[in-house]
Amino acid sequence: MSGARERRERIGARVLLIDADGQVLLVREPVADGTHWLAPGGGVEAGEQLADAAARELYEETGIRAEFESDAPPVHIAQRWWPSRHAGIDYYQTDHYFAVRVTDHPVIAPAALTEAELEWGMEYRWWPTEALRANVERERIEPPDLADLIDRLNQSTLHGRSARSVSARDADLES
């Protein structure tokens, strides 16, 4: 049996990109006990505002730019535990979710993946809420209530969230 794993608390920021059909973009990442699908995002750096971290992480992992007011409130907060595959660390993470509507499926061209992300390769998929609920492959999806959250967001206008929708054209213009 291997040695004890270190336990760490971590704050995360993630972006729910929701297309015109109500689908959400998720990223598949390996963890020590398998894989999970979750919104693009990651850890908040020291001194960084949550919304700024969400926008930075989205850009790093997808090449898509989104803007939020620094003090924009998240649309959802969820806690999760995940065992790091490479670092021997168990993370207890609180993820703060921000949402942006997109008019089409932007081109995914990661701008700054970490060494670990480059090693395992990132897989991306647009998920309709029906597929999230059916989850016929029985894959781990974070947060577990994501389908209900997307349904609620699809019924809202997301106005007042200080986010600007992006498209493939917008992403190309800002590169």
LINHU-V439857 format. One record per residue. N is the residue number from 1. RES is the residue in one small letter. PHI is phi in degrees with one decimal (* if undefined). OMEGA is omega in radians with two decimals (none if undefined). Layout:
n:N res:RES phi:PHI omega:OMEGA
n:N res:RES phi:PHI omega:OMEGA
This chain:
n:1 res:m phi:* omega:-3.10
n:2 res:s phi:-76.5 omega:-3.13
n:3 res:g phi:-66.9 omega:-3.13
n:4 res:a phi:-64.9 omega:3.11
n:5 res:r phi:-90.6 omega:3.07
n:6 res:e phi:-73.3 omega:3.09
n:7 res:r phi:-112.3 omega:-3.14
n:8 res:r phi:-136.5 omega:2.97
n:9 res:e phi:-89.2 omega:-3.08
n:10 res:r phi:-148.1 omega:3.06
n:11 res:i phi:-105.3 omega:-3.14
n:12 res:g phi:-122.0 omega:3.08
n:13 res:a phi:-136.0 omega:-3.04
n:14 res:r phi:-135.6 omega:-3.14
n:15 res:v phi:-119.4 omega:3.02
n:16 res:l phi:-91.2 omega:3.04
n:17 res:l phi:-88.2 omega:-3.08
n:18 res:i phi:-116.8 omega:-3.10
n:19 res:d phi:-85.4 omega:-3.08
n:20 res:a phi:-63.0 omega:3.11
n:21 res:d phi:-93.4 omega:3.12
n:22 res:g phi:84.0 omega:3.10
n:23 res:q phi:-84.1 omega:-3.14
n:24 res:v phi:-118.5 omega:3.11
n:25 res:l phi:-83.2 omega:3.07
n:26 res:l phi:-124.3 omega:3.13
n:27 res:v phi:-115.3 omega:3.08
n:28 res:r phi:-96.5 omega:-3.13
n:29 res:e phi:-129.5 omega:3.06
n:30 res:p phi:-79.8 omega:2.99
n:31 res:v phi:-131.1 omega:-3.03
n:32 res:a phi:-57.9 omega:-3.10
n:33 res:d phi:-104.5 omega:3.12
n:34 res:g phi:138.1 omega:3.08
n:35 res:t phi:-137.5 omega:3.01
n:36 res:h phi:-145.3 omega:3.06
n:37 res:w phi:-107.5 omega:3.11
n:38 res:l phi:-155.6 omega:-3.14
n:39 res:a phi:-67.1 omega:3.06
n:40 res:p phi:-55.4 omega:3.14
n:41 res:g phi:159.0 omega:-3.13
n:42 res:g phi:176.0 omega:-3.04
n:43 res:g phi:-72.3 omega:3.08
n:44 res:v phi:-86.8 omega:3.13
n:45 res:e phi:-81.0 omega:-3.13
n:46 res:a phi:-54.1 omega:3.10
n:47 res:g phi:81.2 omega:-3.09
n:48 res:e phi:-87.2 omega:3.05
n:49 res:q phi:-74.2 omega:-3.09
n:50 res:l phi:-56.5 omega:-3.11
n:51 res:a phi:-63.8 omega:3.10
n:52 res:d phi:-65.8 omega:3.12
n:53 res:a phi:-64.9 omega:3.13
n:54 res:a phi:-60.6 omega:-3.14
n:55 res:a phi:-63.9 omega:3.13
n:56 res:r phi:-62.3 omega:-3.11
n:57 res:e phi:-63.2 omega:3.10
n:58 res:l phi:-58.3 omega:3.14
n:59 res:y phi:-63.2 omega:-3.12
n:60 res:e phi:-60.5 omega:-3.04
n:61 res:e phi:-85.9 omega:-3.06
n:62 res:t phi:-129.0 omega:-3.03
n:63 res:g phi:80.4 omega:-3.14
n:64 res:i phi:-96.8 omega:3.12
n:65 res:r phi:-100.5 omega:3.02
n:66 res:a phi:-136.7 omega:3.13
n:67 res:e phi:-121.5 omega:3.06
n:68 res:f phi:-130.2 omega:2.94
n:69 res:e phi:-63.7 omega:-3.10
n:70 res:s phi:-56.1 omega:-3.11
n:71 res:d phi:-99.8 omega:3.12
n:72 res:a phi:-60.4 omega:3.13
n:73 res:p phi:-79.3 omega:3.07
n:74 res:p phi:-69.8 omega:3.08
n:75 res:v phi:-86.4 omega:-3.11
n:76 res:h phi:-162.8 omega:3.04
n:77 res:i phi:-131.9 omega:-3.14
n:78 res:a phi:-140.2 omega:3.09
n:79 res:q phi:-109.5 omega:3.11
n:80 res:r phi:-150.9 omega:3.04
n:81 res:w phi:-113.8 omega:3.05
n:82 res:w phi:-148.0 omega:3.13
n:83 res:p phi:-88.6 omega:3.12
n:84 res:s phi:-63.2 omega:-3.12
n:85 res:r phi:-76.0 omega:-3.02
n:86 res:h phi:-105.2 omega:-2.96
n:87 res:a phi:-95.7 omega:-3.10
n:88 res:g phi:66.8 omega:-3.08
n:89 res:i phi:-122.5 omega:2.98
n:90 res:d phi:-98.1 omega:-3.12
n:91 res:y phi:-99.1 omega:2.98
n:92 res:y phi:-110.7 omega:-2.92
n:93 res:q phi:-111.5 omega:2.99
n:94 res:t phi:-106.3 omega:-3.12
n:95 res:d phi:-97.4 omega:3.10
n:96 res:h phi:-109.0 omega:-3.05
n:97 res:y phi:-101.8 omega:3.04
n:98 res:f phi:-118.9 omega:-3.05
n:99 res:a phi:-126.8 omega:3.10
n:100 res:v phi:-140.1 omega:3.03
n:101 res:r phi:-89.4 omega:3.06
n:102 res:v phi:-122.0 omega:-3.10
n:103 res:t phi:-83.0 omega:3.12
n:104 res:d phi:-149.2 omega:3.09
n:105 res:h phi:-90.9 omega:-3.14
n:106 res:p phi:-60.6 omega:3.05
n:107 res:v phi:-65.1 omega:3.12
n:108 res:i phi:-98.0 omega:-3.13
n:109 res:a phi:-142.6 omega:-3.07
n:110 res:p phi:-49.1 omega:-3.08
n:111 res:a phi:-99.8 omega:-3.05
n:112 res:a phi:-159.9 omega:3.11
n:113 res:l phi:-76.7 omega:3.06
n:114 res:t phi:-74.3 omega:3.11
n:115 res:e phi:-58.1 omega:-3.14
n:116 res:a phi:-63.6 omega:3.13
n:117 res:e phi:-63.6 omega:3.09
n:118 res:l phi:-66.4 omega:-3.11
n:119 res:e phi:-64.0 omega:-3.07
n:120 res:w phi:-88.0 omega:-3.12
n:121 res:g phi:76.1 omega:-3.13
n:122 res:m phi:-95.9 omega:3.06
n:123 res:e phi:-115.2 omega:-3.09
n:124 res:y phi:-121.6 omega:3.09
n:125 res:r phi:-151.8 omega:2.99
n:126 res:w phi:-87.0 omega:-3.07
n:127 res:w phi:-112.6 omega:2.95
n:128 res:p phi:-76.0 omega:-3.11
n:129 res:t phi:-61.1 omega:3.13
n:130 res:e phi:-61.4 omega:3.13
n:131 res:a phi:-69.6 omega:3.08
n:132 res:l phi:-61.2 omega:-3.14
n:133 res:r phi:-69.6 omega:-3.10
n:134 res:a phi:-70.9 omega:3.10
n:135 res:n phi:36.1 omega:-3.05
n:136 res:v phi:-59.0 omega:3.13
n:137 res:e phi:-83.6 omega:3.14
n:138 res:r phi:54.1 omega:3.10
n:139 res:e phi:-88.5 omega:3.13
n:140 res:r phi:-74.9 omega:3.12
n:141 res:i phi:-120.1 omega:-3.13
n:142 res:e phi:-117.1 omega:-0.20
n:143 res:p phi:-72.4 omega:-3.10
n:144 res:p phi:-58.8 omega:-3.13
n:145 res:d phi:-94.7 omega:-3.05
n:146 res:l phi:-60.0 omega:-3.13
n:147 res:a phi:-60.3 omega:3.12
n:148 res:d phi:-64.6 omega:3.11
n:149 res:l phi:-62.2 omega:3.14
n:150 res:i phi:-64.4 omega:3.07
n:151 res:d phi:-57.7 omega:3.12
n:152 res:r phi:-63.2 omega:-3.14
n:153 res:l phi:-67.8 omega:3.11
n:154 res:n phi:-66.5 omega:3.11
n:155 res:q phi:-87.6 omega:3.14
n:156 res:s phi:-105.8 omega:3.12
n:157 res:t phi:-94.2 omega:-3.06
n:158 res:l phi:63.2 omega:3.07
n:159 res:h phi:-66.2 omega:-3.13
n:160 res:g phi:85.4 omega:3.11
n:161 res:r phi:-91.7 omega:3.09
n:162 res:s phi:55.1 omega:3.08
n:163 res:a phi:-115.3 omega:3.07
n:164 res:r phi:-112.6 omega:3.11
n:165 res:s phi:-64.1 omega:3.11
n:166 res:v phi:-120.8 omega:3.03
n:167 res:s phi:-135.9 omega:3.11
n:168 res:a phi:-58.0 omega:3.12
n:169 res:r phi:-62.0 omega:3.12
n:170 res:d phi:-60.4 omega:-3.12
n:171 res:a phi:-63.0 omega:3.12
n:172 res:d phi:-64.7 omega:-3.11
n:173 res:l phi:-67.7 omega:-3.06
n:174 res:e phi:-90.8 omega:-3.09
n:175 res:s phi:-68.3 omega:none
